[in-house]
Amino acid sequence: MVSDSPLVRDANDWYRDNARDLPWRRPGFGAWGVLVSEFMLQQTPVARVIPKLEEWLERWPTPAALASSPPGDAVRVWGNLGYPRRALWLHRAAEQIVEKHGGAVPRDVDALLALTGIGDYTARAVAVFVWGDRHPVVDTNTRRLIARAVHGHGEPAPPAKRDLADMAALLPADEHEARVFNAAAMELGAVVCTARSPRCSDCPLAPECAWLAKGRPAYTGPRRTPQKRYEGSDRHVRGLIMAELRAAHAPVTRDEIFRLWPDEEQRERALATLIADGLAAVQDNGLVLP
């Protein structure tokens, strides 16, 4: 089923008047730029992504340019965006684009899904926002918007395949309007229908919103397992080691790593996982980026 409902029309009208001016939304930004931005935007705020994206594309304006650089360079430039394995995945995806697609980011969703580090969301986002193909694009903000406006729930349930079906049921038949609605749903979820402080009085979907009509009841359904606190976690220790490796231009010694964190067991565990993930390598009795 396809929809041209008042909810969709109101969302699209709002988006045309209120969408943020973001680099990847500008005409001519290109498939590679959009792909890189989607990698960077995973679990990272827009404000942190924009300057890093500009730096990245200036250095590596094409997949071939990135593929020709060592993966350690990608990890170094990734900096403090977090989850540095994304840099390795993006580097490998660039190599695959060169090897299998002649250096051009593929348009087909299945071909995109075959690239390292790309899942349902990123594959469809590239196909929709670069070429305007008609696919449902679902991120956290979209899921929240649909949970509230359509299903009347204060929060979305944990991610599932049904999320794509929910969005597909709302998509207009027109390809252009479908592309706009994909963007509008994400934008509304990001800036109006936010997780903690939704601005219902400013929302263009208020007349159609099932959650608002019910009086904004508290959510009682299943939740995602909350992420552990960062401070003092293994991720924190990994981050300290990665920062040391990025800053160094020679192998980092064990003594230098020893000084980064007092808990030997946790330090060694973090270091072992970095090596296993391919983010650090042993060289000349020290550690370097891959």
C-alpha positions as CSV (number, residue, x, y, z in Angstrom):
1,M,0.0,0.0,0.0
2,V,1.2,3.5,-0.7
3,S,0.0,6.6,1.0
4,D,-0.7,10.2,0.2
5,S,-2.2,10.9,3.6
6,P,-2.5,14.3,5.3
7,L,0.3,13.3,7.6
8,V,2.6,12.9,4.6
9,R,1.5,16.1,3.0
10,D,1.9,18.1,6.2
11,A,5.4,16.6,6.8
12,N,6.5,17.4,3.3
13,D,5.2,20.9,3.4
14,W,6.9,21.6,6.7
15,Y,10.2,20.1,5.4
16,R,10.3,22.4,2.4
17,D,10.0,25.4,4.6
18,N,12.1,24.3,7.6
19,A,14.8,21.8,6.5
20,R,18.3,22.6,7.9
21,D,20.9,23.5,5.3
22,L,23.2,20.5,5.6
23,P,26.1,19.8,3.1
24,W,24.7,16.4,2.0
25,R,21.4,17.9,1.1
26,R,22.8,20.4,-1.3
27,P,22.5,19.8,-5.1
28,G,25.5,18.1,-6.6
29,F,26.9,16.8,-3.4
30,G,27.5,13.4,-5.0
31,A,27.1,9.8,-4.1
32,W,30.5,9.4,-2.4
33,G,29.9,12.4,-0.2
34,V,26.5,11.1,0.8
35,L,28.0,7.7,1.5
36,V,30.7,9.1,3.7
37,S,28.3,11.4,5.5
38,E,26.1,8.4,6.3
39,F,29.0,6.4,7.8
40,M,29.9,9.4,9.9
41,L,26.4,10.2,11.1
42,Q,25.9,6.8,12.7
43,Q,25.7,7.5,16.4
44,T,27.4,10.9,16.0
45,P,25.8,14.4,16.2
46,V,25.5,16.5,13.0
47,A,27.6,19.3,14.4
48,R,30.6,17.0,14.9
49,V,30.3,15.4,11.5
50,I,30.2,18.5,9.3
51,P,33.8,19.7,9.8
52,K,35.2,16.1,9.7
53,L,33.2,15.4,6.6
54,E,34.7,18.5,4.9
55,E,38.2,17.5,5.9
56,W,37.7,13.9,4.7
57,L,36.3,14.8,1.3
58,E,39.0,17.4,0.7
59,R,41.6,14.7,1.3
60,W,39.8,11.8,-0.4
61,P,37.3,13.3,-2.9
62,T,36.6,9.8,-4.5
63,P,36.5,6.2,-3.4
64,A,39.7,5.6,-5.4
65,A,41.6,8.3,-3.5
66,L,40.7,6.7,-0.2
67,A,41.4,3.2,-1.4
68,S,44.9,4.2,-2.4
69,S,45.7,5.3,1.1
70,P,46.7,3.0,4.0
71,P,43.7,2.2,6.3
72,G,45.7,3.7,9.2
73,D,45.4,7.1,7.5
74,A,41.6,6.7,7.5
75,V,41.6,5.9,11.2
76,R,43.9,8.9,12.0
77,V,41.7,11.4,10.1
78,W,38.5,9.9,11.6
79,G,39.8,11.4,14.8
80,N,37.3,11.6,17.7
81,L,34.1,10.8,15.8
82,G,33.9,7.6,17.8
83,Y,33.5,3.9,16.8
84,P,36.7,4.0,14.7
85,R,35.9,0.7,13.1
86,R,33.6,2.7,10.9
87,A,36.8,4.3,9.4
88,L,38.1,0.8,8.6
89,W,34.8,-0.3,7.1
90,L,34.6,2.9,5.0
91,H,38.1,2.3,3.7
92,R,37.2,-1.3,2.8
93,A,34.0,-0.2,1.2
94,A,36.1,2.3,-1.0
95,E,38.3,-0.6,-2.0
96,Q,35.3,-2.7,-3.0
97,I,33.8,0.2,-5.0
98,V,37.0,0.4,-6.9
99,E,37.4,-3.3,-7.4
100,K,33.8,-4.2,-8.2
101,H,32.2,-1.0,-9.5
102,G,34.9,0.9,-11.4
103,G,35.2,3.5,-8.6
104,A,31.6,4.7,-8.8
105,V,29.3,4.2,-5.8
106,P,26.6,1.7,-6.9
107,R,23.0,2.7,-7.1
108,D,21.4,-0.7,-6.6
109,V,20.4,-1.4,-2.9
110,D,21.6,-5.0,-3.0
111,A,25.0,-3.9,-4.4
112,L,25.2,-1.3,-1.7
113,L,24.3,-3.8,1.0
114,A,27.2,-6.0,-0.2
115,L,29.7,-3.3,0.7
116,T,31.5,-3.5,4.1
117,G,29.8,-1.5,6.9
118,I,26.6,-0.8,5.0
119,G,23.2,-1.9,6.4
120,D,19.6,-1.4,5.5
121,Y,19.5,2.2,6.5
122,T,22.7,3.4,4.7
123,A,22.0,1.4,1.5
124,R,18.5,2.9,1.1
125,A,19.6,6.4,2.1
126,V,22.2,6.5,-0.7
127,A,19.7,5.1,-3.3
128,V,17.0,7.6,-2.2
129,F,18.9,10.8,-1.4
130,V,21.4,10.5,-4.3
131,W,19.3,9.2,-7.1
132,G,15.7,9.7,-5.9
133,D,14.8,6.0,-6.0
134,R,11.7,5.0,-4.1
135,H,12.6,3.0,-1.0
136,P,11.7,3.4,2.7
137,V,14.6,4.9,4.7
138,V,14.3,4.3,8.5
139,D,16.6,5.7,11.2
140,T,16.1,6.3,14.9
141,N,14.3,9.6,14.3
142,T,11.9,8.1,11.7
143,R,11.1,5.2,14.0
144,R,10.2,7.5,16.8
145,L,8.0,9.7,14.6
146,I,6.1,6.7,13.3
147,A,5.7,5.2,16.8
148,R,4.1,8.3,18.0
149,A,2.2,9.7,15.1
150,V,0.9,6.4,13.6
151,H,0.9,3.9,16.5
152,G,0.3,6.2,19.5
153,H,3.4,5.0,21.4
154,G,5.7,7.3,23.3
155,E,8.8,5.5,22.1
156,P,9.6,3.0,19.3
157,A,10.1,-0.6,20.2
158,P,13.6,-2.1,19.5
159,P,14.5,-2.0,15.8
160,A,13.0,-4.8,13.7
161,K,12.3,-5.5,10.0
162,R,8.7,-4.3,10.5
163,D,10.1,-0.8,10.7
164,L,10.8,-0.8,6.9
165,A,7.2,-2.0,6.3
166,D,5.8,0.8,8.5
167,M,7.6,3.4,6.4
168,A,6.8,1.7,3.1
169,A,3.1,1.9,4.0
170,L,3.4,5.7,4.3
171,L,5.5,6.5,1.2
172,P,3.7,8.5,-1.5
173,A,3.4,6.9,-4.9
174,D,5.3,9.8,-6.5
175,E,9.1,9.2,-6.3
176,H,10.0,12.8,-5.6
177,E,7.4,13.1,-2.8
178,A,8.6,9.8,-1.4
179,R,12.2,11.1,-1.3
180,V,11.0,14.3,0.5
181,F,9.0,12.3,3.0
182,N,11.9,10.1,3.9
183,A,13.9,13.2,4.6
184,A,11.0,15.0,6.3
185,A,10.3,12.1,8.8
186,M,14.0,12.1,9.8
187,E,14.1,15.9,10.2
188,L,11.0,16.1,12.2
189,G,12.2,13.4,14.5
190,A,15.6,15.1,14.9
191,V,14.4,18.6,15.6
192,V,10.7,18.5,16.7
193,C,9.6,15.0,17.7
194,T,12.7,14.5,19.9
195,A,13.2,11.7,22.3
196,R,13.2,13.7,25.6
197,S,11.5,17.0,24.9
198,P,9.1,16.7,21.9
199,R,7.8,20.1,20.8
200,C,4.2,19.0,20.0
201,S,3.0,22.6,19.9
202,D,5.3,23.2,16.9
203,C,4.7,19.9,15.2
204,P,2.9,20.0,11.8
205,L,1.7,16.5,12.4
206,A,-0.1,17.4,15.7
207,P,-3.6,17.1,14.1
208,E,-2.9,13.6,12.9
209,C,-0.7,12.4,15.8
210,A,-2.1,9.3,17.5
211,W,0.1,9.7,20.6
212,L,-0.9,13.3,21.1
213,A,-4.6,12.4,20.7
214,K,-4.2,9.8,23.5
215,G,-2.8,12.4,25.8
216,R,0.9,11.5,25.4
217,P,0.8,8.3,27.5
218,A,4.0,7.0,29.0
219,Y,5.7,4.2,27.1
220,T,5.4,0.7,28.6
221,G,6.6,-1.5,25.8
222,P,10.0,-3.3,25.3
223,R,13.1,-1.2,25.3
224,R,16.6,-1.5,23.9
225,T,19.2,-2.5,26.4
226,P,20.7,0.8,27.7
227,Q,24.3,1.5,26.7
228,K,26.8,1.2,29.6
229,R,28.4,4.4,31.0
230,Y,31.3,5.5,28.9
231,E,33.6,6.8,31.6
232,G,35.7,4.0,32.9
233,S,34.4,1.5,30.4
234,D,36.4,-0.6,28.0
235,R,35.3,1.8,25.2
236,H,36.8,4.6,27.2
237,V,40.2,2.8,27.6
238,R,40.1,1.9,23.9
239,G,39.6,5.5,23.1
240,L,42.5,6.6,25.2
241,I,44.8,4.1,23.4
242,M,43.4,5.2,20.0
243,A,44.1,8.8,20.7
244,E,47.7,8.0,21.6
245,L,48.1,6.0,18.4
246,R,46.6,8.8,16.2
247,A,48.9,11.4,17.8
248,A,52.0,9.4,17.3
249,H,54.3,9.2,14.3
250,A,56.3,6.3,15.6
251,P,55.4,3.1,17.3
252,V,53.9,3.7,20.8
253,T,55.7,1.7,23.4
254,R,54.1,-0.5,26.1
255,D,55.4,1.9,28.7
256,E,53.6,4.7,27.0
257,I,50.4,2.7,26.9
258,F,50.9,1.6,30.5
259,R,50.7,5.3,31.6
260,L,47.3,5.8,29.9
261,W,45.2,3.6,32.4
262,P,46.0,2.2,35.8
263,D,43.9,-1.1,35.6
264,E,46.3,-3.5,33.9
265,E,43.6,-6.2,33.2
266,Q,41.2,-3.7,31.6
267,R,44.1,-2.0,29.7
268,E,45.3,-5.3,28.3
269,R,41.7,-6.3,27.4
270,A,41.1,-3.1,25.5
271,L,44.4,-3.4,23.7
272,A,43.7,-6.9,22.7
273,T,40.3,-6.0,21.2
274,L,41.9,-3.1,19.3
275,I,44.4,-5.5,17.7
276,A,41.7,-8.1,17.0
277,D,39.5,-5.4,15.3
278,G,42.4,-4.4,13.1
279,L,42.6,-0.9,14.6
280,A,46.1,-1.4,16.0
281,A,49.1,-3.4,14.9
282,V,52.3,-4.5,16.5
283,Q,55.5,-3.0,15.0
284,D,59.1,-2.8,16.2
285,N,58.0,-3.8,19.8
286,G,55.4,-1.0,19.8
287,L,51.9,-0.3,18.5
288,V,50.8,1.6,15.4
289,L,47.7,2.3,13.4
290,P,47.0,-0.3,10.8
